[in-house]
Amino acid sequence: MFQKILVAVDDSPAAQKAVNYAAQLAKLTNAQILIVHAYPKIPDYLGEPNLSQTIARYLEKAEELIEPVATQLQEAGLDVIPEILEGPPADAILRVADARNVDLIVMGARGLGSVASLLLGSVSQKVLAHATCPVMIVRES
């Protein structure tokens, strides 16, 4: 049923729950898991060396998030591909999902509440609205 499952990760408990769901589904279907983390676009006007230093910090944090997840899934016998991207998270998730032809997107929902979601927008809502494949949203609680 699923050959490629994309799981979006950040530092939230909901993201860890999403990883657990994705792992269970991948085991059942022998699917490959793409672990995706996106960091904000860094403005060019920062100039050097600030631009390079800021990108390096974001990449370091992203690797700190992805490496333990990738190791956990690989130790469980799963085929894993980590992806670190620059840009708005929803856009990055949708871009990778289309480029890699994923069959399912699994992601956590932080549960900001209806007012905060209306004002700030929600990554999970944007992905849900624009994805061309099924999306599983895993709640924090």
C-alpha positions as CSV (number, residue, x, y, z in Angstrom):
1,M,0.0,0.0,0.0
2,F,2.7,2.5,1.0
3,Q,6.1,2.5,-0.6
4,K,7.3,5.9,0.6
5,I,6.2,7.7,3.7
6,L,7.3,11.2,4.5
7,V,7.5,12.2,8.2
8,A,8.0,15.8,9.1
9,V,10.1,16.4,12.3
10,D,10.6,19.4,14.5
11,D,11.3,19.5,18.3
12,S,7.7,18.9,19.4
13,P,6.3,15.9,21.2
14,A,3.7,15.7,18.4
15,A,6.5,15.2,15.8
16,Q,7.9,12.3,17.9
17,K,4.5,10.7,17.9
18,A,4.3,11.2,14.2
19,V,7.6,9.4,13.8
20,N,6.3,6.5,15.8
21,Y,3.2,6.2,13.6
22,A,5.2,6.4,10.5
23,A,7.6,3.7,11.7
24,Q,4.7,1.4,12.5
25,L,3.2,1.9,9.1
26,A,6.5,1.5,7.4
27,K,7.1,-1.8,9.2
28,L,3.7,-3.1,8.1
29,T,4.1,-2.1,4.5
30,N,7.9,-2.3,4.1
31,A,7.9,1.3,3.1
32,Q,10.8,3.7,2.9
33,I,10.7,6.7,5.3
34,L,11.8,10.2,4.3
35,I,12.5,12.3,7.4
36,V,12.1,16.0,6.5
37,H,13.0,19.0,8.6
38,A,12.8,22.6,7.2
39,Y,14.5,25.7,8.6
40,P,13.5,29.3,7.8
41,K,14.8,30.9,4.7
42,I,17.8,33.1,5.6
43,P,17.7,36.5,4.1
44,D,20.7,37.4,1.8
45,Y,20.9,40.9,3.2
46,L,22.6,39.5,6.3
47,G,25.8,39.4,4.3
48,E,28.9,37.4,5.1
49,P,30.0,36.0,7.5
50,N,26.6,36.4,9.2
51,L,24.8,34.5,6.4
52,S,27.1,31.5,6.5
53,Q,27.1,31.4,10.3
54,T,23.3,31.5,10.5
55,I,22.9,28.8,8.0
56,A,25.5,26.7,9.8
57,R,23.6,27.1,13.1
58,Y,20.3,26.1,11.5
59,L,21.9,23.1,9.8
60,E,23.5,22.0,13.0
61,K,20.2,22.1,14.9
62,A,18.4,20.3,12.0
63,E,21.0,17.5,12.1
64,E,20.6,17.3,15.9
65,L,16.9,16.7,15.3
66,I,17.1,14.3,12.4
67,E,20.1,12.1,13.4
68,P,18.5,10.5,16.4
69,V,15.3,9.9,14.5
70,A,17.1,8.4,11.6
71,T,19.2,6.2,13.9
72,Q,16.1,5.0,15.8
73,L,14.4,4.0,12.6
74,Q,17.4,2.4,11.0
75,E,18.0,0.3,14.1
76,A,14.4,-0.8,13.8
77,G,15.3,-2.1,10.3
78,L,13.7,0.6,8.3
79,D,15.0,2.2,5.1
80,V,15.5,5.9,5.9
81,I,16.4,9.0,3.9
82,P,16.9,12.2,5.8
83,E,16.2,15.6,4.1
84,I,17.1,19.0,5.5
85,L,15.5,21.9,3.6
86,E,15.5,25.7,3.7
87,G,12.2,27.5,3.4
88,P,8.7,27.5,5.0
89,P,8.0,24.1,6.5
90,A,4.7,23.5,4.6
91,D,6.2,24.4,1.3
92,A,9.2,22.3,1.9
93,I,7.1,19.3,2.9
94,L,4.9,19.6,-0.1
95,R,7.9,20.1,-2.5
96,V,9.6,16.9,-1.2
97,A,6.4,14.9,-1.2
98,D,5.8,15.8,-4.9
99,A,9.5,15.4,-6.0
100,R,9.9,12.0,-4.3
101,N,6.3,10.7,-5.1
102,V,5.5,9.9,-1.5
103,D,2.4,7.9,-0.8
104,L,1.7,9.3,2.6
105,I,2.7,12.3,4.7
106,V,2.7,11.9,8.5
107,M,3.1,14.9,10.7
108,G,2.4,16.2,14.1
109,A,-0.1,19.0,15.0
110,R,0.9,21.2,17.8
111,G,-2.6,22.2,18.7
112,L,-2.2,26.0,18.8
113,G,-6.0,26.4,19.0
114,S,-8.4,27.9,16.5
115,V,-7.5,31.6,17.1
116,A,-3.7,31.0,16.9
117,S,-4.1,28.9,13.8
118,L,-6.2,31.5,12.1
119,L,-3.7,34.3,12.9
120,L,-0.5,32.3,12.3
121,G,-1.6,29.7,9.9
122,S,-0.8,26.0,10.6
123,V,1.8,23.9,8.8
124,S,-0.4,20.9,9.1
125,Q,-3.5,22.7,7.7
126,K,-1.5,24.0,4.7
127,V,-0.1,20.6,4.0
128,L,-3.5,19.0,4.4
129,A,-5.0,21.5,2.0
130,H,-2.4,21.2,-0.7
131,A,-1.0,17.7,-0.6
132,T,-1.6,15.4,-3.6
133,C,-1.3,12.3,-1.4
134,P,-3.0,11.2,1.9
135,V,-1.9,13.1,5.1
136,M,-2.0,11.7,8.6
137,I,-2.0,14.3,11.3
138,V,-0.9,13.1,14.8
139,R,-2.0,15.2,17.7
140,E,0.3,15.9,20.6
141,S,-2.1,14.6,23.3
